[in-house]
Amino acid sequence: TLAVYNSLGQKVAQLSSGYLSAGEHKVVWDASDKASGVYYVMLKSNGHRVVRKALLMK
């Protein structure tokens, strides 16, 4: 699962869910309706979780 959260911890976008085969994948987040600010991108896979901070500037 790949999702984007705002600074309040609310999910604002679900970019991917379900099974993806091993390898490199690309996703596009259409943030045209989102405010500038800090967001968090969370990847969950096989019991692991990785979170990265993202700065959206318009």
PDB file with one MODEL, atoms N, CA, C and O in Angstrom:
MODEL        1
ATOM      1  N   THR A   1       0.844  -1.179   0.000  1.00  0.00           N
ATOM      2  CA  THR A   1       0.000   0.000   0.000  1.00  0.00           C
ATOM      3  C   THR A   1       0.888   1.240   0.000  1.00  0.00           C
ATOM      4  O   THR A   1       1.864   1.313   0.746  1.00  0.00           O
ATOM      5  N   LEU A   2       0.548   2.196  -0.827  1.00  0.00           N
ATOM      6  CA  LEU A   2       1.264   3.468  -0.883  1.00  0.00           C
ATOM      7  C   LEU A   2       0.230   4.573  -0.732  1.00  0.00           C
ATOM      8  O   LEU A   2      -0.689   4.686  -1.544  1.00  0.00           O
ATOM      9  N   ALA A   3       0.380   5.393   0.314  1.00  0.00           N
ATOM     10  CA  ALA A   3      -0.608   6.429   0.599  1.00  0.00           C
ATOM     11  C   ALA A   3       0.084   7.716   1.031  1.00  0.00           C
ATOM     12  O   ALA A   3       1.240   7.708   1.454  1.00  0.00           O
ATOM     13  N   VAL A   4      -0.653   8.825   0.914  1.00  0.00           N
ATOM     14  CA  VAL A   4      -0.153  10.144   1.303  1.00  0.00           C
ATOM     15  C   VAL A   4      -1.027  10.661   2.440  1.00  0.00           C
ATOM     16  O   VAL A   4      -2.254  10.571   2.390  1.00  0.00           O
ATOM     17  N   TYR A   5      -0.373  11.208   3.470  1.00  0.00           N
ATOM     18  CA  TYR A   5      -1.063  11.737   4.643  1.00  0.00           C
ATOM     19  C   TYR A   5      -0.679  13.195   4.845  1.00  0.00           C
ATOM     20  O   TYR A   5       0.431  13.606   4.506  1.00  0.00           O
ATOM     21  N   ASN A   6      -1.606  13.977   5.401  1.00  0.00           N
ATOM     22  CA  ASN A   6      -1.291  15.366   5.714  1.00  0.00           C
ATOM     23  C   ASN A   6      -0.645  15.443   7.093  1.00  0.00           C
ATOM     24  O   ASN A   6      -0.443  14.415   7.739  1.00  0.00           O
ATOM     25  N   SER A   7      -0.325  16.637   7.544  1.00  0.00           N
ATOM     26  CA  SER A   7       0.373  16.801   8.818  1.00  0.00           C
ATOM     27  C   SER A   7      -0.498  16.454  10.019  1.00  0.00           C
ATOM     28  O   SER A   7       0.010  16.333  11.134  1.00  0.00           O
ATOM     29  N   LEU A   8      -1.810  16.292   9.807  1.00  0.00           N
ATOM     30  CA  LEU A   8      -2.720  15.879  10.876  1.00  0.00           C
ATOM     31  C   LEU A   8      -2.898  14.365  10.918  1.00  0.00           C
ATOM     32  O   LEU A   8      -3.621  13.843  11.766  1.00  0.00           O
ATOM     33  N   GLY A   9      -2.242  13.669  10.008  1.00  0.00           N
ATOM     34  CA  GLY A   9      -2.346  12.219   9.966  1.00  0.00           C
ATOM     35  C   GLY A   9      -3.533  11.701   9.182  1.00  0.00           C
ATOM     36  O   GLY A   9      -3.842  10.511   9.233  1.00  0.00           O
ATOM     37  N   GLN A  10      -4.202  12.585   8.456  1.00  0.00           N
ATOM     38  CA  GLN A  10      -5.355  12.180   7.647  1.00  0.00           C
ATOM     39  C   GLN A  10      -4.889  11.726   6.274  1.00  0.00           C
ATOM     40  O   GLN A  10      -4.067  12.383   5.636  1.00  0.00           O
ATOM     41  N   LYS A  11      -5.423  10.589   5.824  1.00  0.00           N
ATOM     42  CA  LYS A  11      -5.064  10.099   4.497  1.00  0.00           C
ATOM     43  C   LYS A  11      -5.696  11.007   3.452  1.00  0.00           C
ATOM     44  O   LYS A  11      -6.909  11.217   3.461  1.00  0.00           O
ATOM     45  N   VAL A  12      -4.875  11.547   2.550  1.00  0.00           N
ATOM     46  CA  VAL A  12      -5.374  12.445   1.509  1.00  0.00           C
ATOM     47  C   VAL A  12      -5.308  11.823   0.124  1.00  0.00           C
ATOM     48  O   VAL A  12      -5.916  12.334  -0.817  1.00  0.00           O
ATOM     49  N   ALA A  13      -4.567  10.713  -0.008  1.00  0.00           N
ATOM     50  CA  ALA A  13      -4.481  10.034  -1.308  1.00  0.00           C
ATOM     51  C   ALA A  13      -4.049   8.586  -1.105  1.00  0.00           C
ATOM     52  O   ALA A  13      -3.190   8.287  -0.276  1.00  0.00           O
ATOM     53  N   GLN A  14      -4.659   7.702  -1.873  1.00  0.00           N
ATOM     54  CA  GLN A  14      -4.261   6.291  -1.932  1.00  0.00           C
ATOM     55  C   GLN A  14      -3.662   6.089  -3.314  1.00  0.00           C
ATOM     56  O   GLN A  14      -4.385   6.102  -4.310  1.00  0.00           O
ATOM     57  N   LEU A  15      -2.355   5.904  -3.386  1.00  0.00           N
ATOM     58  CA  LEU A  15      -1.675   5.848  -4.676  1.00  0.00           C
ATOM     59  C   LEU A  15      -1.585   4.440  -5.231  1.00  0.00           C
ATOM     60  O   LEU A  15      -1.544   4.250  -6.447  1.00  0.00           O
ATOM     61  N   SER A  16      -1.555   3.455  -4.352  1.00  0.00           N
ATOM     62  CA  SER A  16      -1.446   2.072  -4.802  1.00  0.00           C
ATOM     63  C   SER A  16      -1.909   1.162  -3.681  1.00  0.00           C
ATOM     64  O   SER A  16      -1.654   1.433  -2.508  1.00  0.00           O
ATOM     65  N   SER A  17      -2.579   0.096  -4.036  1.00  0.00           N
ATOM     66  CA  SER A  17      -2.954  -0.917  -3.054  1.00  0.00           C
ATOM     67  C   SER A  17      -2.976  -2.263  -3.760  1.00  0.00           C
ATOM     68  O   SER A  17      -3.130  -2.340  -4.978  1.00  0.00           O
ATOM     69  N   GLY A  18      -2.822  -3.293  -2.994  1.00  0.00           N
ATOM     70  CA  GLY A  18      -2.815  -4.614  -3.596  1.00  0.00           C
ATOM     71  C   GLY A  18      -1.421  -5.050  -3.984  1.00  0.00           C
ATOM     72  O   GLY A  18      -0.434  -4.391  -3.655  1.00  0.00           O
ATOM     73  N   TYR A  19      -1.349  -6.151  -4.678  1.00  0.00           N
ATOM     74  CA  TYR A  19      -0.077  -6.789  -5.009  1.00  0.00           C
ATOM     75  C   TYR A  19       0.563  -6.164  -6.243  1.00  0.00           C
ATOM     76  O   TYR A  19      -0.099  -5.916  -7.251  1.00  0.00           O
ATOM     77  N   LEU A  20       1.861  -5.915  -6.141  1.00  0.00           N
ATOM     78  CA  LEU A  20       2.674  -5.511  -7.288  1.00  0.00           C
ATOM     79  C   LEU A  20       3.839  -6.485  -7.378  1.00  0.00           C
ATOM     80  O   LEU A  20       4.414  -6.863  -6.357  1.00  0.00           O
ATOM     81  N   SER A  21       4.184  -6.885  -8.570  1.00  0.00           N
ATOM     82  CA  SER A  21       5.315  -7.793  -8.748  1.00  0.00           C
ATOM     83  C   SER A  21       6.613  -7.096  -8.351  1.00  0.00           C
ATOM     84  O   SER A  21       6.686  -5.868  -8.310  1.00  0.00           O
ATOM     85  N   ALA A  22       7.620  -7.886  -8.063  1.00  0.00           N
ATOM     86  CA  ALA A  22       8.920  -7.333  -7.690  1.00  0.00           C
ATOM     87  C   ALA A  22       9.469  -6.489  -8.831  1.00  0.00           C
ATOM     88  O   ALA A  22       9.293  -6.823 -10.003  1.00  0.00           O
ATOM     89  N   GLY A  23      10.133  -5.395  -8.481  1.00  0.00           N
ATOM     90  CA  GLY A  23      10.720  -4.542  -9.501  1.00  0.00           C
ATOM     91  C   GLY A  23      10.474  -3.081  -9.211  1.00  0.00           C
ATOM     92  O   GLY A  23      10.024  -2.722  -8.123  1.00  0.00           O
ATOM     93  N   GLU A  24      10.762  -2.257 -10.163  1.00  0.00           N
ATOM     94  CA  GLU A  24      10.614  -0.812 -10.036  1.00  0.00           C
ATOM     95  C   GLU A  24       9.251  -0.397 -10.556  1.00  0.00           C
ATOM     96  O   GLU A  24       8.817  -0.835 -11.621  1.00  0.00           O
ATOM     97  N   HIS A  25       8.580   0.454  -9.789  1.00  0.00           N
ATOM     98  CA  HIS A  25       7.254   0.935 -10.174  1.00  0.00           C
ATOM     99  C   HIS A  25       7.209   2.446  -9.998  1.00  0.00           C
ATOM    100  O   HIS A  25       7.918   2.996  -9.156  1.00  0.00           O
ATOM    101  N   LYS A  26       6.393   3.107 -10.777  1.00  0.00           N
ATOM    102  CA  LYS A  26       6.222   4.552 -10.672  1.00  0.00           C
ATOM    103  C   LYS A  26       4.747   4.860 -10.476  1.00  0.00           C
ATOM    104  O   LYS A  26       3.877   4.214 -11.060  1.00  0.00           O
ATOM    105  N   VAL A  27       4.483   5.859  -9.642  1.00  0.00           N
ATOM    106  CA  VAL A  27       3.121   6.348  -9.447  1.00  0.00           C
ATOM    107  C   VAL A  27       3.154   7.866  -9.555  1.00  0.00           C
ATOM    108  O   VAL A  27       4.195   8.490  -9.347  1.00  0.00           O
ATOM    109  N   VAL A  28       2.023   8.446  -9.878  1.00  0.00           N
ATOM    110  CA  VAL A  28       1.901   9.899  -9.982  1.00  0.00           C
ATOM    111  C   VAL A  28       0.826  10.351  -9.009  1.00  0.00           C
ATOM    112  O   VAL A  28      -0.275   9.802  -8.989  1.00  0.00           O
ATOM    113  N   TRP A  29       1.147  11.343  -8.208  1.00  0.00           N
ATOM    114  CA  TRP A  29       0.179  11.916  -7.282  1.00  0.00           C
ATOM    115  C   TRP A  29      -0.295  13.236  -7.865  1.00  0.00           C
ATOM    116  O   TRP A  29       0.484  14.181  -7.992  1.00  0.00           O
ATOM    117  N   ASP A  30      -1.566  13.302  -8.219  1.00  0.00           N
ATOM    118  CA  ASP A  30      -2.165  14.547  -8.695  1.00  0.00           C
ATOM    119  C   ASP A  30      -2.568  15.356  -7.468  1.00  0.00           C
ATOM    120  O   ASP A  30      -3.632  15.131  -6.892  1.00  0.00           O
ATOM    121  N   ALA A  31      -1.726  16.287  -7.075  1.00  0.00           N
ATOM    122  CA  ALA A  31      -1.960  17.092  -5.879  1.00  0.00           C
ATOM    123  C   ALA A  31      -2.496  18.470  -6.232  1.00  0.00           C
ATOM    124  O   ALA A  31      -2.350  19.409  -5.448  1.00  0.00           O
ATOM    125  N   SER A  32      -3.109  18.605  -7.388  1.00  0.00           N
ATOM    126  CA  SER A  32      -3.589  19.913  -7.839  1.00  0.00           C
ATOM    127  C   SER A  32      -4.652  20.498  -6.912  1.00  0.00           C
ATOM    128  O   SER A  32      -4.837  21.714  -6.865  1.00  0.00           O
ATOM    129  N   ASP A  33      -5.350  19.635  -6.177  1.00  0.00           N
ATOM    130  CA  ASP A  33      -6.396  20.124  -5.276  1.00  0.00           C
ATOM    131  C   ASP A  33      -5.926  20.188  -3.823  1.00  0.00           C
ATOM    132  O   ASP A  33      -6.737  20.394  -2.920  1.00  0.00           O
ATOM    133  N   LYS A  34      -4.628  20.013  -3.591  1.00  0.00           N
ATOM    134  CA  LYS A  34      -4.082  20.028  -2.233  1.00  0.00           C
ATOM    135  C   LYS A  34      -3.318  21.322  -1.989  1.00  0.00           C
ATOM    136  O   LYS A  34      -2.757  21.917  -2.909  1.00  0.00           O
ATOM    137  N   ALA A  35      -3.310  21.740  -0.730  1.00  0.00           N
ATOM    138  CA  ALA A  35      -2.606  22.963  -0.342  1.00  0.00           C
ATOM    139  C   ALA A  35      -1.109  22.697  -0.236  1.00  0.00           C
ATOM    140  O   ALA A  35      -0.680  21.568   0.004  1.00  0.00           O
ATOM    141  N   SER A  36      -0.333  23.744  -0.418  1.00  0.00           N
ATOM    142  CA  SER A  36       1.108  23.633  -0.184  1.00  0.00           C
ATOM    143  C   SER A  36       1.346  23.250   1.269  1.00  0.00           C
ATOM    144  O   SER A  36       0.579  23.637   2.150  1.00  0.00           O
ATOM    145  N   GLY A  37       2.390  22.502   1.515  1.00  0.00           N
ATOM    146  CA  GLY A  37       2.705  22.123   2.887  1.00  0.00           C
ATOM    147  C   GLY A  37       3.442  20.807   2.951  1.00  0.00           C
ATOM    148  O   GLY A  37       3.897  20.275   1.939  1.00  0.00           O
ATOM    149  N   VAL A  38       3.550  20.289   4.171  1.00  0.00           N
ATOM    150  CA  VAL A  38       4.256  19.038   4.421  1.00  0.00           C
ATOM    151  C   VAL A  38       3.269  17.882   4.362  1.00  0.00           C
ATOM    152  O   VAL A  38       2.180  17.943   4.932  1.00  0.00           O
ATOM    153  N   TYR A  39       3.668  16.839   3.668  1.00  0.00           N
ATOM    154  CA  TYR A  39       2.881  15.610   3.566  1.00  0.00           C
ATOM    155  C   TYR A  39       3.808  14.444   3.869  1.00  0.00           C
ATOM    156  O   TYR A  39       5.031  14.574   3.811  1.00  0.00           O
ATOM    157  N   TYR A  40       3.219  13.321   4.188  1.00  0.00           N
ATOM    158  CA  TYR A  40       3.987  12.114   4.484  1.00  0.00           C
ATOM    159  C   TYR A  40       3.534  11.001   3.555  1.00  0.00           C
ATOM    160  O   TYR A  40       2.339  10.735   3.426  1.00  0.00           O
ATOM    161  N   VAL A  41       4.492  10.357   2.913  1.00  0.00           N
ATOM    162  CA  VAL A  41       4.213   9.251   2.004  1.00  0.00           C
ATOM    163  C   VAL A  41       4.582   7.969   2.747  1.00  0.00           C
ATOM    164  O   VAL A  41       5.718   7.800   3.191  1.00  0.00           O
ATOM    165  N   MET A  42       3.600   7.065   2.875  1.00  0.00           N
ATOM    166  CA  MET A  42       3.821   5.827   3.609  1.00  0.00           C
ATOM    167  C   MET A  42       3.685   4.622   2.687  1.00  0.00           C
ATOM    168  O   MET A  42       2.691   4.469   1.976  1.00  0.00           O
ATOM    169  N   LEU A  43       4.700   3.777   2.715  1.00  0.00           N
ATOM    170  CA  LEU A  43       4.701   2.520   1.971  1.00  0.00           C
ATOM    171  C   LEU A  43       4.627   1.387   2.981  1.00  0.00           C
ATOM    172  O   LEU A  43       5.477   1.284   3.865  1.00  0.00           O
ATOM    173  N   LYS A  44       3.612   0.534   2.855  1.00  0.00           N
ATOM    174  CA  LYS A  44       3.477  -0.649   3.705  1.00  0.00           C
ATOM    175  C   LYS A  44       3.584  -1.876   2.817  1.00  0.00           C
ATOM    176  O   LYS A  44       2.926  -1.971   1.781  1.00  0.00           O
ATOM    177  N   SER A  45       4.435  -2.824   3.242  1.00  0.00           N
ATOM    178  CA  SER A  45       4.622  -4.045   2.461  1.00  0.00           C
ATOM    179  C   SER A  45       5.140  -5.163   3.356  1.00  0.00           C
ATOM    180  O   SER A  45       6.136  -4.995   4.059  1.00  0.00           O
ATOM    181  N   ASN A  46       4.473  -6.276   3.326  1.00  0.00           N
ATOM    182  CA  ASN A  46       4.917  -7.474   4.066  1.00  0.00           C
ATOM    183  C   ASN A  46       5.265  -7.185   5.518  1.00  0.00           C
ATOM    184  O   ASN A  46       6.295  -7.647   6.009  1.00  0.00           O
ATOM    185  N   GLY A  47       4.424  -6.428   6.209  1.00  0.00           N
ATOM    186  CA  GLY A  47       4.651  -6.140   7.616  1.00  0.00           C
ATOM    187  C   GLY A  47       5.663  -5.045   7.888  1.00  0.00           C
ATOM    188  O   GLY A  47       5.944  -4.747   9.049  1.00  0.00           O
ATOM    189  N   HIS A  48       6.210  -4.447   6.868  1.00  0.00           N
ATOM    190  CA  HIS A  48       7.167  -3.347   7.018  1.00  0.00           C
ATOM    191  C   HIS A  48       6.491  -2.035   6.641  1.00  0.00           C
ATOM    192  O   HIS A  48       5.543  -2.009   5.857  1.00  0.00           O
ATOM    193  N   ARG A  49       6.993  -0.955   7.212  1.00  0.00           N
ATOM    194  CA  ARG A  49       6.436   0.369   6.925  1.00  0.00           C
ATOM    195  C   ARG A  49       7.578   1.362   6.773  1.00  0.00           C
ATOM    196  O   ARG A  49       8.491   1.410   7.597  1.00  0.00           O
ATOM    197  N   VAL A  50       7.516   2.158   5.704  1.00  0.00           N
ATOM    198  CA  VAL A  50       8.503   3.210   5.461  1.00  0.00           C
ATOM    199  C   VAL A  50       7.739   4.507   5.245  1.00  0.00           C
ATOM    200  O   VAL A  50       6.801   4.558   4.450  1.00  0.00           O
ATOM    201  N   VAL A  51       8.143   5.554   5.956  1.00  0.00           N
ATOM    202  CA  VAL A  51       7.493   6.861   5.840  1.00  0.00           C
ATOM    203  C   VAL A  51       8.543   7.886   5.435  1.00  0.00           C
ATOM    204  O   VAL A  51       9.641   7.918   5.990  1.00  0.00           O
ATOM    205  N   ARG A  52       8.198   8.715   4.471  1.00  0.00           N
ATOM    206  CA  ARG A  52       9.086   9.794   4.031  1.00  0.00           C
ATOM    207  C   ARG A  52       8.305  11.103   4.001  1.00  0.00           C
ATOM    208  O   ARG A  52       7.131  11.138   3.630  1.00  0.00           O
ATOM    209  N   LYS A  53       8.979  12.174   4.400  1.00  0.00           N
ATOM    210  CA  LYS A  53       8.375  13.504   4.376  1.00  0.00           C
ATOM    211  C   LYS A  53       8.477  14.064   2.963  1.00  0.00           C
ATOM    212  O   LYS A  53       9.494  13.896   2.290  1.00  0.00           O
ATOM    213  N   ALA A  54       7.412  14.732   2.521  1.00  0.00           N
ATOM    214  CA  ALA A  54       7.402  15.374   1.203  1.00  0.00           C
ATOM    215  C   ALA A  54       6.899  16.802   1.374  1.00  0.00           C
ATOM    216  O   ALA A  54       5.962  17.053   2.133  1.00  0.00           O
ATOM    217  N   LEU A  55       7.517  17.720   0.673  1.00  0.00           N
ATOM    218  CA  LEU A  55       7.107  19.120   0.721  1.00  0.00           C
ATOM    219  C   LEU A  55       6.448  19.476  -0.599  1.00  0.00           C
ATOM    220  O   LEU A  55       7.070  19.382  -1.658  1.00  0.00           O
ATOM    221  N   LEU A  56       5.189  19.887  -0.535  1.00  0.00           N
ATOM    222  CA  LEU A  56       4.449  20.304  -1.726  1.00  0.00           C
ATOM    223  C   LEU A  56       4.459  21.826  -1.775  1.00  0.00           C
ATOM    224  O   LEU A  56       3.969  22.494  -0.864  1.00  0.00           O
ATOM    225  N   MET A  57       5.026  22.362  -2.854  1.00  0.00           N
ATOM    226  CA  MET A  57       5.084  23.814  -3.028  1.00  0.00           C
ATOM    227  C   MET A  57       4.410  24.168  -4.342  1.00  0.00           C
ATOM    228  O   MET A  57       4.712  23.583  -5.382  1.00  0.00           O
ATOM    229  N   LYS A  58       3.510  25.116  -4.293  1.00  0.00           N
ATOM    230  CA  LYS A  58       2.799  25.545  -5.502  1.00  0.00           C
ATOM    231  C   LYS A  58       3.182  26.959  -5.850  1.00  0.00           C
ATOM    232  O   LYS A  58       2.691  27.506  -6.838  1.00  0.00           O
TER     233      LYS A  58
ENDMDL
END
